[in-house]
Amino acid sequence: MGTAVRAPISPPGAAFPASQRAEVIEDAARQAVADLVGGDPRGVVLGPGREVMIGRLAEAVADRWQLGDQIVLSRLDDVANIAPWRRVAEQRGVGVRWAEIEIETCELPEWQYDELLRGPARVVAVTAGSEHVGTRPRIDRIAERARRAGALMVVDGFAAAACGRVRMDDLGADVLVLSSASWGGPQTGVLVFRDPTLLDRLPSCSLDPLAIGPGRLEVGPHSYPLLAGLVASIDYLSTLDDAAQGERPQRLDTSMRSVGEYQSELLGRLIYELRFVPRIQIVGTPDENGIPAIAFTHETRKAQDVATHLADRGVCAVADLGDHGVLEHLGTGEVGGVVKVGLAHYSTTSEIDQLARALTDLI
């Protein structure tokens, strides 16, 4: 990133070094993302953040919608994968159907999509894993139903990509949404298209009237230091297992499998410890196979008070008022919000023990 900041960089397409340097960074970023998820670099669209990228995608695919069409959203999803779709649906007069979650468990049953996809369904947008309650739905089964219905399957991989191996083919996604910020990289958003030719069939939002492929959904110049940081962050992920060998795709496969196994063990430990803490109620019924993120409430304290208590004891936790997304649907705002804690590849059992002790000390 430092090199990209200091070196002269000009818009790609020219013959001089500054322009060629931009092309090299762009190509490297597309290839790195493709290596991470088993995609095609020709289908990798780069941008400033997942919210912006989902908005661009929604605007583009909505160009073909007609009155009477439907889209299917999920109550499990973050607002980032709900608000852009609802906005364009209202603009186009398209109906929205909702996949509901089980309130007690926070699970997203896939069988309900049989009914939801009856009729002219255009898009199914769903998360590969909730960063709020940890639920990891069976995306492959939902994708099978979407494919039979002829709907575009858009999967938000924000949380899932940071905690294990995520592959386009395994998910069955037509478009996968990523953000390198989720695994500690820079604030960049990415769309990965299973079929790169779909990009040339979508209306372009580019300032370049001759833009083709990914460039059709990329507006203005990129932040090349951030793209360089995106490549570096994916290279870093490929080194997390000392046993990883071969080319980058093989190293990533090995390392991310190990990340998933390690975080699964930690998550099991976290769930176990929290269940013995007095006055703590975990939201849903998380297990070690989910996203390593847990939300909980306290019987007598508001979420912000709990988060402040934890911060004073060296534990980083987030207080969420529960006024939007899945947490609003669960009604957590009525009990003072929730405290959210998550695990990363660098988390340790001692940190989990520190969290449990701090919560036990809360009177």
Helices and strands as residue ranges (DSSP letters): H 2-6, H 17-37, G 41-43, E 44-47, H 50-61, G 62-64, E 70-74, G 79-81, H 83-92, E 95-99, G 110-112, H 113-116, E 121-127, H 139-149, E 152-156, G 160-162, H 168-171, E 175-179, G 180-183, E 189-193, G 196-201, G 213-217, H 224-237, H 248-274, E 280-282, E 293-298, H 303-312, E 318-320, H 325-329, G 332-335, E 338-342, H 349-360
